[in-house]
Amino acid sequence: MSVRRELRTGAAQPEAPPLDSLFPREAPMPGDCLVAWDPHGSWPGFSLEALAHGAGTRLSEVVLLHESQPEMPLALLRGTVLPTPEGTWLGVLQVEASPEDARALGLALDLLARAGTALVLAGSRRDKDLVRRIREGLRPDHWRGPVLQMLVPTEPPGRGEPLRQALWPRGLNVRVIEHPGSSADPDWTRLLLARLRATTETPISPPMPATPVQTAPIAPPITPPITPPIATPELPPLHDALHDEQDDPAGSLDFSRVERLLELAAMGPGVVAAALVESGSAELLSLQALTERAADLAERAARQGSAMWQAGLGPDAPKPAQEALQELLWSDAEHHHLMLPMPQRTDLLLLVCIDRQFGDLSASRWQAAVARHQGC
C-alpha cells in the first residue's frame, strides 16, 4: 500500500525537498539514503514496489508540480525505508524526471547530490544526450555529492563506453558499473542495491585499485559516508550442504544454494563466467556463463587454475599452508581469472572469469569475496 502526496511550487528552478520528507511519515528516520534515477526509463525491472513488499514496509509517492503547468508533473518520487542487519534504516528513493526539462533535471541532480549513494540507471542509446544535459545542468565545481554511479547493462558489450569517455563537469566523479539486465527474480532489485552499497563499504582487506572515470583536471574524489549495506536475502550456510564426502564432491552439494552463490559472484562488472571447481580433478561442479564461449573459457581456466592451486599447496600440504593460500589470480590477453577457496571446503574453489576490456577487476574481486562469504 502506498501513500501519494502532491507538492506544488512556483519557483523558476525549484529546489528538491529534504530527503527525509519524502519517505512514509510513520517510517523510522533513515540513517542514510540511496537515490536512483532512470532518466530514459531503460530499467523497468528496478522496482521499489518489490523492495517494499519484500521488506514488509510501506511505499510513499510524492508528485512535484509546477503551478504554471499543474497537469504535467516535474517529477515523481517513490520512497521506502528498509531495515539493515545492523539495526539501522536505509532510505531508498526512486526518481522519475525527464532530463529534457531543465527544471526536472535540476531536481534529479539535486536529489542525487544529497544522497549517500547516487545511482543513474543508464545504458540507453540516448546516453550521449544525457551527458550533454548534465554538463549543461551542472556548472564546474558545483557538484557536492558522492561519486555518481552509472549503471549500464552487460549486454550488448560496450554500452558503457560513451559514459567512460565522456567529458564530465569538473568536480564530478563518475563510476561506470556493468550489471546484467533485470530479471524475473523478485530479489533482483535488492541484490543490485546490495552490490552497489558494497562498493561504498570499506573492505576487510584492501581491494586492488579501481580506475573510476575522472574529469580533467582531476578533482579529489568525494568519499561517500560509510554506511551498513542493505540487507540481502539470507543464504543458508553452504557448508551445511558441503559434507566431507571427498570421493564424491558433486553428490554432496545442494545445487540450489550453489547456483545462488554463483549468481552473486556473476554480478561483478564484466564477469562472463562463474563456477564452483573441485581443485583436485578440475571438475566444474556448477557453472554460470553468459555464452558457450565463456563456458569453454571457464573449463580451460578451471584446469589451469586447479593445476596452479595444487602446485602451490602440494599434495600433502599441512593445514597452515592451506590457510595461507587464500587467492589465485592470473590473466591472459582478454580475461582475468580469479580463484578463491570456499571457507569450509578448501578442496572447492570459486572461479570467476572477468573480461579485461569491459570489466572492473577490483569490483569483481570484491563481489566474488562477498559471494563466497554469503555462501560459507
Sequence and secondary structure as in RCSB ss.txt:
>XXXX:A:sequence
MSVRRELRTGAAQPEAPPLDSLFPREAPMPGDCLVAWDPHGSWPGFSLEALAHGAGTRLSEVVLLHESQPEMPLA
LLRGTVLPTPEGTWLGVLQVEASPEDARALGLALDLLARAGTALVLAGSRRDKDLVRRIREGLRPDHWRGPVLQM
LVPTEPPGRGEPLRQALWPRGLNVRVIEHPGSSADPDWTRLLLARLRATTETPISPPMPATPVQTAPIAPPITPP
ITPPIATPELPPLHDALHDEQDDPAGSLDFSRVERLLELAAMGPGVVAAALVESGSAELLSLQALTERAADLAER
AARQGSAMWQAGLGPDAPKPAQEALQELLWSDAEHHHLMLPMPQRTDLLLLVCIDRQFGDLSASRWQAAVARHQG
C
>XXXX:A:secstr
 EEEEEEEE  SS     GGGSS TTS   SEEEEEE TTS  TT  HHHHHHHHT  EEEEEEEETTBTTS SE
EEEEEEEE TTS EEEEEEEE  TTSHHHHHHHHHHHHHSSEEEEE  STTHHHHHHHHHHHS TT   S  EEE
EEESSSTTTTHHHHS    TT  EEEEEE    S TTHHHHHHHHHHHTTS  SS       B  SS        
            HHHHS S TT TGGG  HHHHHHHHHHHTTSTTEEEEEEEETTTTEEEEEEESSHHHHHHHHH
HHHHHHHHHHHHH TT  HHHHHH   EEEE SSEEEEEEEETTEEEEEEEEEEETTT  HHHHHHHHHHHHHHT
 
